Amino acid sequence: MITLINRFEVTGPVAEFERVFDRTSAFFAAQPGFIRHRLLRRTGEAGHYVNVADWEDEQSFRRALELPEFGSHRTALRALSSSDPNLYTPLLERVPS
């Protein structure tokens, strides 16, 4: 499994960014290898978000990015925000026992 962590700083209307992101989320959720994602909004600071998305493997994630249909999602998000995406490999997870 790999995890995408993508920080967004919204430069356009926040409500529009959330709508566009919701459509992008639905696009990714339909792709092979997608496991789950969460969009987090920074408390007390409007316009700052973090997307945490889990994928089965890096190849599945990269294939989804290469689909022509993703282009319109990328363009819409870039028109409303800047982002800093990075891939991570999970090393430790703990839950209450």
N, CA, C and O atoms as a GROMACS GRO file, in nm:
protein
  388
    1MET      N    1   0.085  -0.118   0.000
    1MET     CA    2   0.000   0.000   0.000
    1MET      C    3   0.090   0.124   0.000
    1MET      O    4   0.198   0.124   0.058
    2ILE      N    5   0.042   0.229  -0.066
    2ILE     CA    6   0.106   0.360  -0.061
    2ILE      C    7   0.002   0.463  -0.019
    2ILE      O    8  -0.119   0.442  -0.035
    3THR      N    9   0.050   0.573   0.036
    3THR     CA   10  -0.039   0.680   0.081
    3THR      C   11   0.004   0.810   0.014
    3THR      O   12   0.121   0.849   0.020
    4LEU      N   13  -0.092   0.875  -0.048
    4LEU     CA   14  -0.070   1.009  -0.103
    4LEU      C   15  -0.111   1.108   0.004
    4LEU      O   16  -0.221   1.100   0.059
    5ILE      N   17  -0.023   1.202   0.032
    5ILE     CA   18  -0.057   1.314   0.119
    5ILE      C   19  -0.037   1.440   0.035
    5ILE      O   20   0.074   1.471  -0.008
    6ASN      N   21  -0.146   1.511   0.013
    6ASN     CA   22  -0.145   1.628  -0.073
    6ASN      C   23  -0.202   1.747   0.003
    6ASN      O   24  -0.320   1.749   0.038
    7ARG      N   25  -0.116   1.846   0.028
    7ARG     CA   26  -0.160   1.968   0.096
    7ARG      C   27  -0.208   2.069  -0.008
    7ARG      O   28  -0.142   2.091  -0.110
    8PHE      N   29  -0.324   2.128   0.018
    8PHE     CA   30  -0.382   2.228  -0.072
    8PHE      C   31  -0.393   2.361   0.000
    8PHE      O   32  -0.431   2.368   0.116
    9GLU      N   33  -0.358   2.468  -0.072
    9GLU     CA   34  -0.386   2.603  -0.027
    9GLU      C   35  -0.480   2.664  -0.131
    9GLU      O   36  -0.441   2.685  -0.246
   10VAL      N   37  -0.601   2.690  -0.089
   10VAL     CA   38  -0.704   2.737  -0.181
   10VAL      C   39  -0.686   2.885  -0.208
   10VAL      O   40  -0.674   2.967  -0.117
   11THR      N   41  -0.685   2.918  -0.338
   11THR     CA   42  -0.670   3.057  -0.382
   11THR      C   43  -0.799   3.112  -0.441
   11THR      O   44  -0.810   3.231  -0.466
   12GLY      N   45  -0.896   3.024  -0.463
   12GLY     CA   46  -1.026   3.064  -0.516
   12GLY      C   47  -1.132   3.046  -0.409
   12GLY      O   48  -1.101   3.031  -0.291
   13PRO      N   49  -1.258   3.047  -0.450
   13PRO     CA   50  -1.367   3.028  -0.354
   13PRO      C   51  -1.360   2.889  -0.289
   13PRO      O   52  -1.351   2.788  -0.359
   14VAL      N   53  -1.365   2.885  -0.157
   14VAL     CA   54  -1.353   2.760  -0.083
   14VAL      C   55  -1.465   2.662  -0.118
   14VAL      O   56  -1.439   2.543  -0.138
   15ALA      N   57  -1.588   2.710  -0.126
   15ALA     CA   58  -1.700   2.622  -0.157
   15ALA      C   59  -1.683   2.558  -0.295
   15ALA      O   60  -1.716   2.441  -0.314
   16GLU      N   61  -1.633   2.634  -0.390
   16GLU     CA   62  -1.610   2.580  -0.524
   16GLU      C   63  -1.499   2.474  -0.521
   16GLU      O   64  -1.511   2.370  -0.586
   17PHE      N   65  -1.391   2.502  -0.446
   17PHE     CA   66  -1.284   2.402  -0.433
   17PHE      C   67  -1.341   2.273  -0.377
   17PHE      O   68  -1.309   2.165  -0.427
   18GLU      N   69  -1.423   2.281  -0.274
   18GLU     CA   70  -1.480   2.160  -0.213
   18GLU      C   71  -1.568   2.083  -0.311
   18GLU      O   72  -1.567   1.960  -0.311
   19ARG      N   73  -1.644   2.153  -0.394
   19ARG     CA   74  -1.727   2.087  -0.497
   19ARG      C   75  -1.639   2.018  -0.601
   19ARG      O   76  -1.663   1.903  -0.637
   20VAL      N   77  -1.536   2.088  -0.649
   20VAL     CA   78  -1.446   2.031  -0.749
   20VAL      C   79  -1.372   1.911  -0.690
   20VAL      O   80  -1.356   1.809  -0.757
   21PHE      N   81  -1.327   1.924  -0.566
   21PHE     CA   82  -1.257   1.814  -0.504
   21PHE      C   83  -1.348   1.692  -0.488
   21PHE      O   84  -1.304   1.579  -0.507
   22ASP      N   85  -1.473   1.715  -0.454
   22ASP     CA   86  -1.569   1.604  -0.441
   22ASP      C   87  -1.583   1.528  -0.573
   22ASP      O   88  -1.586   1.405  -0.573
   23ARG      N   89  -1.590   1.599  -0.684
   23ARG     CA   90  -1.598   1.533  -0.816
   23ARG      C   91  -1.469   1.456  -0.845
   23ARG      O   92  -1.474   1.346  -0.899
   24THR      N   93  -1.355   1.514  -0.810
   24THR     CA   94  -1.227   1.447  -0.831
   24THR      C   95  -1.218   1.322  -0.744
   24THR      O   96  -1.167   1.218  -0.788
   25SER      N   97  -1.267   1.331  -0.622
   25SER     CA   98  -1.268   1.216  -0.532
   25SER      C   99  -1.351   1.102  -0.591
   25SER      O  100  -1.309   0.986  -0.586
   26ALA      N  101  -1.466   1.134  -0.646
   26ALA     CA  102  -1.550   1.031  -0.708
   26ALA      C  103  -1.479   0.967  -0.827
   26ALA      O  104  -1.490   0.846  -0.847
   27PHE      N  105  -1.407   1.046  -0.905
   27PHE     CA  106  -1.330   0.993  -1.017
   27PHE      C  107  -1.228   0.892  -0.967
   27PHE      O  108  -1.221   0.780  -1.018
   28PHE      N  109  -1.148   0.930  -0.866
   28PHE     CA  110  -1.045   0.839  -0.815
   28PHE      C  111  -1.106   0.714  -0.751
   28PHE      O  112  -1.052   0.605  -0.767
   29ALA      N  113  -1.217   0.730  -0.680
   29ALA     CA  114  -1.280   0.616  -0.613
   29ALA      C  115  -1.322   0.508  -0.711
   29ALA      O  116  -1.335   0.391  -0.673
   30ALA      N  117  -1.344   0.544  -0.835
   30ALA     CA  118  -1.385   0.447  -0.937
   30ALA      C  119  -1.266   0.378  -1.004
   30ALA      O  120  -1.286   0.292  -1.090
   31GLN      N  121  -1.144   0.415  -0.968
   31GLN     CA  122  -1.025   0.359  -1.034
   31GLN      C  123  -0.975   0.233  -0.963
   31GLN      O  124  -0.982   0.223  -0.840
   32PRO      N  125  -0.924   0.138  -1.041
   32PRO     CA  126  -0.867   0.017  -0.981
   32PRO      C  127  -0.750   0.052  -0.890
   32PRO      O  128  -0.665   0.134  -0.924
   33GLY      N  129  -0.747  -0.010  -0.774
   33GLY     CA  130  -0.638   0.011  -0.680
   33GLY      C  131  -0.666   0.116  -0.574
   33GLY      O  132  -0.592   0.126  -0.476
   34PHE      N  133  -0.771   0.195  -0.593
   34PHE     CA  134  -0.806   0.296  -0.494
   34PHE      C  135  -0.864   0.227  -0.371
   34PHE      O  136  -0.948   0.139  -0.383
   35ILE      N  137  -0.819   0.267  -0.252
   35ILE     CA  138  -0.869   0.208  -0.128
   35ILE      C  139  -0.962   0.305  -0.055
   35ILE      O  140  -1.077   0.272  -0.027
   36ARG      N  141  -0.911   0.424  -0.025
   36ARG     CA  142  -0.992   0.522   0.049
   36ARG      C  143  -0.919   0.657   0.049
   36ARG      O  144  -0.801   0.666   0.016
   37HIS      N  145  -0.992   0.759   0.087
   37HIS     CA  146  -0.928   0.889   0.107
   37HIS      C  147  -1.008   0.971   0.208
   37HIS      O  148  -1.126   0.946   0.233
   38ARG      N  149  -0.940   1.068   0.263
   38ARG     CA  150  -1.003   1.165   0.352
   38ARG      C  151  -0.953   1.302   0.314
   38ARG      O  152  -0.834   1.321   0.290
   39LEU      N  153  -1.044   1.398   0.308
   39LEU     CA  154  -1.007   1.538   0.289
   39LEU      C  155  -1.023   1.605   0.424
   39LEU      O  156  -1.131   1.604   0.483
   40LEU      N  157  -0.916   1.664   0.472
   40LEU     CA  158  -0.915   1.729   0.603
   40LEU      C  159  -0.900   1.880   0.584
   40LEU      O  160  -0.819   1.925   0.503
   41ARG      N  161  -0.978   1.957   0.659
   41ARG     CA  162  -0.968   2.103   0.654
   41ARG      C  163  -0.899   2.150   0.783
   41ARG      O  164  -0.936   2.107   0.892
   42ARG      N  165  -0.800   2.236   0.767
   42ARG     CA  166  -0.728   2.286   0.884
   42ARG      C  167  -0.822   2.365   0.974
   42ARG      O  168  -0.896   2.452   0.928
   43THR      N  169  -0.820   2.334   1.101
   43THR     CA  170  -0.903   2.401   1.200
   43THR      C  171  -0.857   2.545   1.218
   43THR      O  172  -0.739   2.572   1.240
   44GLY      N  173  -0.952   2.636   1.209
   44GLY     CA  174  -0.923   2.776   1.236
   44GLY      C  175  -0.852   2.850   1.126
   44GLY      O  176  -0.816   2.966   1.144
   45GLU      N  177  -0.830   2.787   1.012
   45GLU     CA  178  -0.761   2.855   0.903
   45GLU      C  179  -0.825   2.815   0.770
   45GLU      O  180  -0.790   2.713   0.711
   46ALA      N  181  -0.918   2.895   0.724
   46ALA     CA  182  -0.990   2.865   0.601
   46ALA      C  183  -0.896   2.856   0.482
   46ALA      O  184  -0.797   2.930   0.473
   47GLY      N  185  -0.927   2.766   0.393
   47GLY     CA  186  -0.852   2.755   0.269
   47GLY      C  187  -0.732   2.662   0.273
   47GLY      O  188  -0.658   2.654   0.175
   48HIS      N  189  -0.713   2.590   0.383
   48HIS     CA  190  -0.602   2.495   0.394
   48HIS      C  191  -0.658   2.355   0.415
   48HIS      O  192  -0.734   2.331   0.508
   49TYR      N  193  -0.618   2.264   0.327
   49TYR     CA  194  -0.669   2.127   0.329
   49TYR      C  195  -0.555   2.027   0.313
   49TYR      O  196  -0.447   2.060   0.263
   50VAL      N  197  -0.582   1.905   0.357
   50VAL     CA  198  -0.491   1.794   0.334
   50VAL      C  199  -0.574   1.677   0.284
   50VAL      O  200  -0.676   1.641   0.344
   51ASN      N  201  -0.531   1.619   0.175
   51ASN     CA  202  -0.592   1.497   0.122
   51ASN      C  203  -0.501   1.381   0.158
   51ASN      O  204  -0.381   1.384   0.129
   52VAL      N  205  -0.557   1.279   0.222
   52VAL     CA  206  -0.484   1.157   0.255
   52VAL      C  207  -0.553   1.043   0.182
   52VAL      O  208  -0.668   1.010   0.212
   53ALA      N  209  -0.484   0.984   0.085
   53ALA     CA  210  -0.545   0.879   0.001
   53ALA      C  211  -0.459   0.754   0.003
   53ALA      O  212  -0.337   0.762  -0.015
   54ASP      N  213  -0.522   0.640   0.024
   54ASP     CA  214  -0.453   0.512   0.022
   54ASP      C  215  -0.483   0.439  -0.108
   54ASP      O  216  -0.597   0.434  -0.154
   55TRP      N  217  -0.377   0.384  -0.164
   55TRP     CA  218  -0.385   0.307  -0.288
   55TRP      C  219  -0.318   0.172  -0.267
   55TRP      O  220  -0.227   0.159  -0.184
   56GLU      N  221  -0.362   0.072  -0.342
   56GLU     CA  222  -0.301  -0.060  -0.331
   56GLU      C  223  -0.152  -0.057  -0.361
   56GLU      O  224  -0.072  -0.122  -0.294
   57ASP      N  225  -0.116   0.021  -0.463
   57ASP     CA  226   0.026   0.031  -0.503
   57ASP      C  227   0.047   0.157  -0.585
   57ASP      O  228  -0.049   0.220  -0.630
   58GLU      N  229   0.172   0.193  -0.603
   58GLU     CA  230   0.205   0.316  -0.676
   58GLU      C  231   0.161   0.307  -0.822
   58GLU      O  232   0.118   0.408  -0.879
   59GLN      N  233   0.171   0.190  -0.882
   59GLN     CA  234   0.133   0.174  -1.023
   59GLN      C  235  -0.014   0.207  -1.044
   59GLN      O  236  -0.049   0.272  -1.143
   60SER      N  237  -0.101   0.164  -0.954
   60SER     CA  238  -0.244   0.196  -0.965
   60SER      C  239  -0.267   0.346  -0.959
   60SER      O  240  -0.344   0.401  -1.037
   61PHE      N  241  -0.200   0.411  -0.866
   61PHE     CA  242  -0.212   0.556  -0.853
   61PHE      C  243  -0.165   0.626  -0.980
   61PHE      O  244  -0.233   0.714  -1.032
   62ARG      N  245  -0.049   0.588  -1.030
   62ARG     CA  246   0.008   0.652  -1.149
   62ARG      C  247  -0.081   0.628  -1.272
   62ARG      O  248  -0.098   0.719  -1.353
   63ARG      N  249  -0.137   0.509  -1.285
   63ARG     CA  250  -0.228   0.482  -1.398
   63ARG      C  251  -0.349   0.574  -1.395
   63ARG      O  252  -0.392   0.624  -1.498
   64ALA      N  253  -0.403   0.598  -1.276
   64ALA     CA  254  -0.518   0.688  -1.263
   64ALA      C  255  -0.482   0.829  -1.306
   64ALA      O  256  -0.561   0.897  -1.371
   65LEU      N  257  -0.362   0.874  -1.269
   65LEU     CA  258  -0.318   1.009  -1.308
   65LEU      C  259  -0.300   1.022  -1.459
   65LEU      O  260  -0.316   1.131  -1.514
   66GLU      N  261  -0.266   0.913  -1.525
   66GLU     CA  262  -0.239   0.917  -1.668
   66GLU      C  263  -0.365   0.910  -1.754
   66GLU      O  264  -0.358   0.933  -1.875
   67LEU      N  265  -0.478   0.879  -1.694
   67LEU     CA  266  -0.602   0.872  -1.771
   67LEU      C  267  -0.639   1.009  -1.826
   67LEU      O  268  -0.632   1.109  -1.754
   68PRO      N  269  -0.678   1.016  -1.953
   68PRO     CA  270  -0.716   1.146  -2.012
   68PRO      C  271  -0.827   1.216  -1.933
   68PRO      O  272  -0.830   1.339  -1.927
   69GLU      N  273  -0.917   1.139  -1.874
   69GLU     CA  274  -1.028   1.196  -1.799
   69GLU      C  275  -0.982   1.274  -1.677
   69GLU      O  276  -1.053   1.363  -1.629
   70PHE      N  277  -0.862   1.243  -1.625
   70PHE     CA  278  -0.813   1.314  -1.508
   70PHE      C  279  -0.773   1.458  -1.542
   70PHE      O  280  -0.771   1.544  -1.454
   71GLY      N  281  -0.741   1.485  -1.666
   71GLY     CA  282  -0.696   1.618  -1.707
   71GLY      C  283  -0.789   1.730  -1.666
   71GLY      O  284  -0.743   1.834  -1.618
   72SER      N  285  -0.918   1.711  -1.683
   72SER     CA  286  -1.013   1.818  -1.646
   72SER      C  287  -1.016   1.838  -1.495
   72SER      O  288  -1.034   1.951  -1.449
   73HIS      N  289  -1.000   1.732  -1.419
   73HIS     CA  290  -0.996   1.744  -1.272
   73HIS      C  291  -0.871   1.823  -1.229
   73HIS      O  292  -0.878   1.912  -1.146
   74ARG      N  293  -0.758   1.787  -1.288
   74ARG     CA  294  -0.632   1.855  -1.257
   74ARG      C  295  -0.643   2.005  -1.287
   74ARG      O  296  -0.605   2.088  -1.205
   75THR      N  297  -0.696   2.038  -1.404
   75THR     CA  298  -0.710   2.177  -1.444
   75THR      C  299  -0.800   2.254  -1.349
   75THR      O  300  -0.769   2.367  -1.310
   76ALA      N  301  -0.913   2.193  -1.312
   76ALA     CA  302  -1.007   2.262  -1.223
   76ALA      C  303  -0.947   2.285  -1.085
   76ALA      O  304  -0.965   2.392  -1.027
   77LEU      N  305  -0.875   2.186  -1.031
   77LEU     CA  306  -0.813   2.204  -0.900
   77LEU      C  307  -0.702   2.308  -0.903
   77LEU      O  308  -0.689   2.389  -0.811
   78ARG      N  309  -0.623   2.307  -1.009
   78ARG     CA  310  -0.514   2.405  -1.020
   78ARG      C  311  -0.564   2.547  -1.037
   78ARG      O  312  -0.496   2.642  -0.999
   79ALA      N  313  -0.684   2.563  -1.093
   79ALA     CA  314  -0.741   2.696  -1.108
   79ALA      C  315  -0.786   2.753  -0.973
   79ALA      O  316  -0.802   2.875  -0.959
   80LEU      N  317  -0.806   2.666  -0.874
   80LEU     CA  318  -0.858   2.709  -0.745
   80LEU      C  319  -0.759   2.698  -0.630
   80LEU      O  320  -0.784   2.748  -0.520
   81SER      N  321  -0.645   2.631  -0.655
   81SER     CA  322  -0.554   2.604  -0.543
   81SER      C  323  -0.413   2.572  -0.591
   81SER      O  324  -0.389   2.546  -0.709
   82SER      N  325  -0.321   2.576  -0.496
   82SER     CA  326  -0.188   2.521  -0.519
   82SER      C  327  -0.179   2.396  -0.431
   82SER      O  328  -0.249   2.385  -0.331
   83SER      N  329  -0.092   2.304  -0.469
   83SER     CA  330  -0.084   2.180  -0.391
   83SER      C  331   0.059   2.130  -0.382
   83SER      O  332   0.147   2.171  -0.458
   84ASP      N  333   0.080   2.041  -0.287
   84ASP     CA  334   0.210   1.980  -0.264
   84ASP      C  335   0.190   1.831  -0.241
   84ASP      O  336   0.182   1.787  -0.126
   85PRO      N  337   0.180   1.750  -0.350
   85PRO     CA  338   0.155   1.607  -0.335
   85PRO      C  339   0.284   1.527  -0.315
   85PRO      O  340   0.386   1.556  -0.378
   86ASN      N  341   0.277   1.428  -0.228
   86ASN     CA  342   0.390   1.338  -0.204
   86ASN      C  343   0.338   1.199  -0.170
   86ASN      O  344   0.232   1.186  -0.108
   87LEU      N  345   0.412   1.096  -0.212
   87LEU     CA  346   0.377   0.958  -0.181
   87LEU      C  347   0.457   0.909  -0.062
   87LEU      O  348   0.575   0.942  -0.046
   88TYR      N  349   0.391   0.829   0.022
   88TYR     CA  350   0.453   0.774   0.142
   88TYR      C  351   0.423   0.625   0.152
   88TYR      O  352   0.320   0.577   0.105
   89THR      N  353   0.514   0.552   0.214
   89THR     CA  354   0.495   0.411   0.243
   89THR      C  355   0.464   0.399   0.392
   89THR      O  356   0.545   0.440   0.475
   90PRO      N  357   0.349   0.344   0.427
   90PRO     CA  358   0.316   0.329   0.570
   90PRO      C  359   0.418   0.239   0.641
   90PRO      O  360   0.456   0.134   0.589
   91LEU      N  361   0.461   0.282   0.758
   91LEU     CA  362   0.558   0.205   0.836
   91LEU      C  363   0.501   0.155   0.967
   91LEU      O  364   0.537   0.046   1.012
   92LEU      N  365   0.412   0.232   1.030
   92LEU     CA  366   0.359   0.195   1.160
   92LEU      C  367   0.218   0.248   1.173
   92LEU      O  368   0.190   0.363   1.138
   93GLU      N  369   0.130   0.164   1.222
   93GLU     CA  370  -0.006   0.206   1.252
   93GLU      C  371  -0.046   0.139   1.382
   93GLU      O  372  -0.024   0.019   1.400
   94ARG      N  373  -0.105   0.215   1.471
   94ARG     CA  374  -0.146   0.159   1.600
   94ARG      C  375  -0.291   0.199   1.625
   94ARG      O  376  -0.332   0.312   1.597
   95VAL      N  377  -0.367   0.106   1.676
   95VAL     CA  378  -0.505   0.132   1.715
   95VAL      C  379  -0.519   0.089   1.860
   95VAL      O  380  -0.438   0.011   1.909
   96PRO      N  381  -0.622   0.139   1.929
   96PRO     CA  382  -0.639   0.099   2.068
   96PRO      C  383  -0.655  -0.052   2.080
   96PRO      O  384  -0.715  -0.117   1.994
   97SER      N  385  -0.600  -0.106   2.186
   97SER     CA  386  -0.613  -0.252   2.206
   97SER      C  387  -0.728  -0.285   2.298
   97SER      O  388  -0.753  -0.403   2.325
   0.00000   0.00000   0.00000
